[in-house]
Amino acid sequence: MSAITGIFYRDGRDVKPEIIKKMNNKLAHRGPDGYAVWNNGPIGLGHQMLWTTSESLHEKLPFNDEKSNLIITADARIDNRKELSTELNIEDKREISDSYFILKSYEKWGEKCPEHLLGDFAFAIWDINNAKLFGARDHMGVKPFYYYLDDEKFIFGTEIKAIFCVEDVSKKTNELDVAFQLGLISGNDRKITFYENISRLPAANLFVISKEKNYLKQFWDLDINYEIKFDSDEEYEKKFHDILTRAVRRRLRSAFPIGSMLSGGLDSSSITCIAQKILNSDKNINLKTFSAIFENVPKSNERYFIEKVLSAYEFDFYYINADEISPIGEMDQFFEFGDRPLVVPNNFMLWNIYRVAFQNDVRILLDGFDGDVTVSHGLEILVEYFRKMNFKRLFFESKALKNLKNVSYKSIFYMILFNLLPTYFKRRFLFRRENKKIRGSQTKIVKEEFSERLNLKERIVEIDLEDNEFNNAHKKHFTELNSGTIQFENELLDSMAAPFLIEPRHPFYDKELVEFCLAIPSEQKFSNGWDRHIMRRAMDGIIPNDIQWRKEKGDLSFNFDRSLMNEKKLIEEMINEIHLIEKYVDIDSIQKSYEKFVMGDTEDIMYIWNTLLLYLWFKDNFKQQKI
């Protein structure tokens, strides 16, 4: 979780050292262990170092390899060092940094080098001989990369605030992103940001910038046609177990104490227990776990399940009393480090977990985030059974699902029916939902003129159609894994962890694991009414039985509803000062949503939350302008 910065003046003018230094200083909070810049003529590169791995203790960036005429700056953890050492004829030892493996990969394979890398990375290489800047971002977008590009210059940074250090870069708000936030689809577009002229490098993309040309190119994609078939359930279980264990092991490389988020759910418990087994075997040290508890909100409290895990292994554990924390209390700091109004409802919980981890000398924090997306709930197989007229299996699984998780036959029927509708009728239904502002409408609180100007309803309908256009569970899983939401969530988590010098690591975003989970039969993901069936079986003897066969996920919405109710005064202030965002928000709609919320109806709570964040953001900016 270091920081990288850079400027390339495509018009040939020199980069002033003070500008790249200013950019670097803006990101000093991300890297207290080293600072350096390199510039020569029209190119300038910077780096703020955060030591995480043993190899990073010897790393100096930007690194100028005078022999190859290549200069690199990088924020990277490369997991296939052993394989690369053979292919590149480099000794895999602690004195050799991960960035050096990247640089030598580029020297050998050129623009194909990202195809040979495994891990989390964002980097840029100045190729002196070819007068071009080359870089790439990892497969799932764990490492952030933002940039500004026009005919005269290319500016990039790990955070947007560094880019704004260059005077003529506009901070104009991107109204499309505002609309997406109000319409509850933030992050769906992989490239746009909250600023009109700033872009994100999409996950699994590389870039090439020279004086004459520039282009982005996707270097990796999931293969929807790739299938894995074994002869028995036991083979699937063993393979899943082995791949997930490798994914966790790859993320344990650290020169500092390692921590893990532990919520008591299937995903975080699996990661935590596997990590502790590996640490017991390799180093005989205890993993530090960090858990949010909600003693005053029993419906959100997961302490029972957390303690089941804690009793299974020896951990150093820490609790955060999240029900005592305001979701708004430190919003100004969220904005400062996130460069946008954050949209994660439980950001206050994550923020405080990162803080406690920092206080306990942890720099690496494992996270089971989005394990259900990678492994897949697999419910869409019910649609597949209907299409194949396998009604016997459909009835069996529907009955099992109803008995296990109290999912009604009615909801199952509607899921199947909607999927079977021709696209024309789906589109008509979705447009009617938006036009009539009925339950489920995503433009419910968006001002009509604003919505029409950006064709927001049409955009939302097309996004919803794409999400619901599948004829089998495999295609649905493919769509979810390709969602821009994964990249967006990674960026939000990174921005909240950065102030506390925490590098989040996500085993469920491991390339090998993602490819495997997509390729296995859908029956391995959903069976006998159980979602993530292969994972539950593979965790036998590793996690406690109560969690392995837990029927429901934890629900933090009860605490969020309660916490936001305590902020009624602030919400009322927003409504009274709606002029700050009135060109975006329908005041009557947000007023009605608030009245429902006060009466105990939380259906519109996310609209209220996102509008409140937008109001606070613009209010803060208005104050800054007056100062």
N, C-alpha and C positions, 0 to 999 in steps of 0.2 A: 504494500500500500504506500509506495513512494509516490512522488509527483514528477511529471515530465512537462516540459514547455518547449515551445519552438516558434521561430519566425523564419519564413523564406520569402524574401522580396523577389518576386518573379520579374520585376522590372529592372533588376540589377543593382539597385542602390544598396549601400552598406547597412547592415544592422548595427545600430548604436548599442554598445555594451550595456549602457544604463537601462535600456528598455527590457532586454532579456533578463537582467538582474531584477528589475522591478516585477516582472512576471513571476520569477522564481520566488521572490520574497512574499508575494501574495499567497503562495501555497506553502509557506514555511511550516504551518501547522501539521502538514502531512509528513514532514521529514526532518526531524531534529538531529539526525545522526550524520549529516553531511550535506554540503551545499557546493554546487559548482556550475559554471556556465562555460560554454565554448562558442566562439563566434569567429567567422572569417568571411569578409565580404558580405554577400547577400544572405548568409545563413547564420542563425544563432540557435543553439540548443541549451536547455537547462535541465537541472535535476535536483530534487530534494530527496535525500536518502532516509528511509526508515529501515533499519535492520530488522529482518525477520528470520531468515535462514542463516545457517553457519556460513554459507557461501557469500551471502550479502555483506558479511563483516569485512570481506576483502575486496569488495566491489567499489570501483571508482567510476562514476558517470557524470557527464558524458565521457565516453571512452573513444579515443582517437587511435585507430589502428593504422599507423603510418605505412605499414607494409602493404595493406590492401587499399589504402585511401578511403576507408570507411569510418564514419563516426556515428555512434549509436547513443541514444538515450532511451531508457526503458523502465517500465514498471512490470515486472514479470516473475513468475515462478514456472520454470520449465520442468515437467515431470518425467520426460523421457530422456534424461541426460545420459543414461547408460547406453541406450540404443544410438543416440547421436554421437557419443564418444567413439563408437566403432566406425560409424559412417564418416565422421569428420576427422578421425585420427587425432582426437583430443583426449587427454587423460581426464577421467572423471574424478577430480579431487576438490577439496574445499577451497583451494586457492583459485579455482576456475569458476567465474561467475556465470549465472544463468544468461545474462545479457551477452556474454562472450559466445555462448553456444548459438544464440540468435544471430549474432553478427557473422559467425563462420558459416551458419546455414545459408545466410543470404549470399555470402561469397561463393558458396558451392552451387546453390540452386537458384539464385536470383529471385525473381518474383514468385517462384513456386515454394519459397522457403516456409511460409506459414503452413503449407500442407504437411510439412514434416515435423511440426511442433505440437506438443501436447502439454496442456497446462493453461494457466490464466496469464494473459499478457496484453500489453499495449505498448507499442514501441515505434520509434522513427529512426531511420538510418539515412544519413546524408552520403550519397554516392558521388564522390568528387570526380571520378573518371567520367561518369555519365551525366554529371550536373543535374541530378534529380534526387528528390526526397521520396523515400519509400517507407511504408509502415503498415501495421496491421493490428487488428483487435481479435481477441480470442473467440472461440467457437460459440459460447453462450453469452458473451458480453459481460463477464464478471468485472473486468477492468474497464474503467470509463475512458473515453476519448472524445473531446469536443474540438471543433475547428471552425474557423472563418476562412472563406475562400473568395477571391475575386481575381480579376486579370492582373492585378499588381502584387498581390501578396497571399500567403497562406500562413495562418497563425493557428497554433493548437495548444491544448493544455488538458491536464487531468480534470481541472475544474474550469468552469466558464469565467469565473472572476479574473483569472490570469489573462484571458484573451482581451478583456476590457481595459487592460493596462495600456494597450495600444490606442492612442487618442482618437483616431478616426473610425473606430469600430462602434457602430450604433448599438444602443441598448433598447431599441424599439421593441415593445412587447409583440409577441407573435399571437395574434388574436385567434388563430386556429387552435393553438394549444390551450388558450383560455376556454374556448368552446368545448374542446375535448375534456377538460377538467370538469366543467359544469355538466357535461353529458355523460360523465362517468366512464370515459374511454381513454383516459390519459395513458400514454405510452404505446398506443396501438401502432402509431407511425414510428418506425425505427430511427428516422433521421431528424425530425423536427425537435426543437427545444422551445423553451418559454420565450426565446428571443428570435426575432424575425430573421436575423442574418447569421445566427449561430446554428451549426448542425452537429449531429452526433455521427460518428463513424459507426455504421451498423455492425453488430456482432458478425464474426466470420467474414469480415471484409478487409481487403487491403486497399491501399491508395498509392498512386504514383503522381507526383507533382513535379513538373519541370517548367522551364520558361515558356515552352510552346504548347504543352498539353497537360491535361490532368484527367484522371479517371479513378473510379472506384470499381472494385471487382470482388465478387463473392468467391472465396476460395474453398468453401466447404458447405455442404448441405446434407440433410438427412435423405437417405434413399428410401422412398416410399415403397419401392418394389422389393427391397431386401427382406428376406424371411429367414428365420432360424427355426429349425424343427429338430427336436430330439425324440427319442423313443419312449421316454418316461417322464413323469412329473419330477422324479428324483434328480434327473439330469438337469432339468430347468432350475430347480432349487439350488443345486450345487453350483451351477454356473453363475446364477444371480449372486449367491453368497460370495463367491470368489471375486467377481467384478466389483461388487460394492466394497468388499474388504480392501481391494487394491485402490479403489477411489479414496477411501478414508486414509489409507497408509500414505498415499501420495501427498496428502494435505497435512501430514504430521511433521514434515520437515521444518524444524524450527530451532532457533538458538535461544528461545525464551520459553517460559511456561505456556502450556497450551490449555485453552479453555473450550467449553462446548455449551451451546444453548441447550437447555433441557426443559421442555414444556410438559412432558408426560405423554405426548402423542407418539404414534407409531414411528414417524420419521425421525424426530430428534432423539428418541430413545434408542433407535437402531444405530444411529451414527455415534451416539455417546457410548453405548455399550461395546460396539466394535472397536472404537478408538481406545477404550480402557483395556480391552483384551490385548490389543497390539502393544500398548504401552507396558502392560504387565509382562509381556513376553520379551520385549526388546530392552526396556530400561527400568522396569519395576518402579515406576513413578505414578502418582495419582493425577488423573485428569481433574481440572477445576471445572465445575459445572455452575451455571448461572440460570436461575429460574425465577419467573415472575409468579407471585402468588396473590390471591384476592380473598383474604380472610373475611372481608366485609361483604363480599358478593359471592355467596356459595355456588351459584350457578356457573360462574366463570372460574372458580377455584379448582386448580388441577393438582393440588398438593398431594392427594391420595396416590395418584399415578406417579408423580415425581418421586415420592418416597419409596414406591415399589422399586424403581430403578436404583435409587440410592442404597437400598438394602441389598441389592444383588452384587455390587462391587464396592471396592474402596475408592471413594471420591473425596476431593475437597470441595464442598458444596457451599453455595451462597444463594440466599433468597433476596428478592427485591419485592417490597410491598407495593405492588403497582396500583392497588386501589386507593392509595393515599396520594397519588400523583395527578396533578391537573394535566389534561391533554393540551392545554393552551399555555401553561406556565412559562416555558422556555421557547416559545414560538419564534421570537426574534432571532435566537441563535440557530434554530432550524433553518430559517430563511437565509441567514448569513452564510452558513456552510453549504446549504443545498442549492443556492442560486435560483430558487423558484419556490412557489407555495407548495409545500409537500402535501401529498394526498393519502399517505398511509394513516389509517385511523389510530393505530397503536404505536405511532412514532414515539410518543412519550415513554412507553414501556421499553422499547428497543434502546432509546437514547440512554436511559438509566441503567440498563443492563450493560451497555458498552462502558459507561462510566465506572461501574463497580468492577468490571473486568480490568479496566485500566488501573484502578486503585490496587489491584492484586497482581500487578506486573505481567498481565497477559497481553500478548500482542497478536496471537493467532486464536481466532474464535471460530470453531466449527459450527455449522448451521445446517439443520435439516430442512431448510426452507424449500418449498415446492417439490418435496418428494412425491406427493400425490400426483403432480403433473408429470413428472418423469416416469414413475411406475405406471400411473394411470388408474383412476377409479374403475374405468372399463364398463360403466353402465350402458354405454351405447351399444353394447353387444345385444341388448334386448331388441333394438331396432333391427339389427342384423338378423336375429332369429325370425322376426316377423317377415322381413323381406324374403328370407329363404323358406318361409312357410314351415319352419320348425316349431310348431305351436306347442308341442309337448315340452321342449326345452324352455320355451318362452314362459309357459305357465309355471314350470318347476322353479325357474330362477326368480320370477315375479313373486311367487308365494314365499320363497326363501327370503327375499329382500324385504317383503312386508313383515314377516315374522321377526327377522333380525333387527331391522332398523325402522320399523313402523312406517315404511314408505307405502303410500296408498296406491291401490290399483288405478285410481283415477289419475294420479300424477304420472304413472307409468304409461297409461293409455294416451294422455295428452302429449307426452314426449314422442311417442311413436307416431301419433297422428300428425303432429306438426311436421315431423321429418318426412312423412310420406306425401305431404302436399306438394304439388308442382311449384316450381320457383315463382311463377306468376302470382299464385295465390298467397304464398309466403310473403312476397313483397307487398302485396295489397294489405295483408293483415298488419304487417309492421308499419306501413305508412299510416294506416288507420290509427294504430296505437299512438304514434307520434302526433298526428293531427288532432286527435280527440283528447290527448293528454290523459289517457286512461292508465290503469295500473301497469307499471312496467315501462312507461314512457321515459325515455332518457333525456328528452329535451323539455321536460316538464317545467323547469324554472328558467329556461333560457329565453331571453327577450326575443320576440318573434322576428323583428327586423334584423337583429344580429344573426339569428339562426338562418334566415333566408339569404342574407348576404354571403354566408359561408357554405350554403347548401348543407347545413349540418344534418338535417333529417335524412337526406339522401346518403350522406357518408355513414351515418349510424345504421341505416337499413342495410347498406351493402356489407358493413362489418358483421352485422348480425346474420345476414344471409350466408356469408362465408363460414361463419361459425356453425351454422346449422345445415350446410349442404354436404352431407356425407351419407353414404349407403352402407358403411360398415364401421365398426369401432376402430379399426386400424387407421382409416382416413381421418377420423375425428381426433385420434391421438396425435397424428402427424400435424394437424392444424394447430392444436394446442401447443405443441413443442416449437412451432414456428411463430408463435405469437410474439409480437413486439413487447408484450407485457413483461415477459421474463427479463429482457434486457433493461427495461425501465425500472423494474423492482430492484435489480442488481445495482443500478445507479443510485437509487434512493438509499438502499442499505449502506452502500459505500460512503455516501455523503454524511450519513449519521454516525458511522463508525470512525471516520477520519479524524475528527477533533480529539478523539481519545486514543489515537495511535493504534487502532484495532484493525487488523486485516481479516475481514470475513472470508471464510473458505467454505465452499459448497460442494460436498461430495456428490449430491444428486445432480449437479451440473457437469459431472465428469463425461467427457465425450464418449468413452467406451460404454459407460452405463446407459447413457441416453440412446445410443445406437442399438444396444441390446434390447432395452425395454420396448422400443418401437417395433423391433423385428420379430419378437416372440408372438405366438398365437394369442388372440384376445381372450381365449378361455383361461389362459394363465393369469390374466389380470383381474378377471371377474368370474367367480365360480361359487356355487352353493350360497349365493346371496352376499358373499364377501368381496369387497373391493380390494385391490392390491393383494390378491390372493397369493401370488408367487412370493411376495415379500414376507407375508405373514408366515408362510411355511418355511422360508429360508432362515427366518429369525428364531426358529425353534431351538431352545436351549441357550440363546444369546440374550434375549430380553425376557422379562417376566411374562408369564402366561396372561395375566390380566391386561397387559398392554398388547401383546401379540394378537389376541382375539378380542380386542376392545371394539365395541359396536359403533360408538360415536366419536367424532372429533371434539376437541374442546371448543367451547363457544365463548369468546371474549366479548361478544356484543353486549351482554348484560352489563358488564362493567363500563363499556364505552357509553351506552345509553345513560347510565347513572352519572358518569363523569361529565358528559356534555350537558345534562340537566342542571348541573351545578354552575354552568356558564351561561345561564339564561340572561343575566344582566348584560353580558358581552354581546349575545345574539341580538338583544333588543337595541343595543347601541348600534350594531350593524344595520338593522332595519331603519333606524332613525337617520343614519348617515349613508343611506344607500346611494346617494349621488356619486360616491366614489366609484361605484361599479354599475350604475344604473343603465349604461349603454349595453351591458352584458346580461343583466338579470331582470327577470320579470318580477317586479316588486309585489304584485298581488299574489303570485304563485308562492313566493318564498314566505310571505306573510301567512298564507293558509297552511303551508307546510309546518311553519313554526307553531301555529295554533293547534294543529293536530298533535305535534310533538309534546306540547305542554299538557295536553289531555291524555298523554300516555301512548299515543299511536306513533310508533317509531318507523313507519314505512318509509318516510322521506328523510331519515336522519342523515344519509350520505349526501343528499342535496344541500342540507343545512350546513353540514361539515365543510364541504368543498367551497360553498359560497362564503362561509366564515373565513376560511383560509385566504380566499381571494381578496376579501375585504381587508383583512389584516395586512396582507402583502402591499396592497395599493395605499393603504393608510400610512404604513411605514415609509414607503417611497415618497409619498406626498410630504411627510415630515422632513425627510432627507433633502428634498428639493428646496423647502423653505429655509432650511439651515444653510 
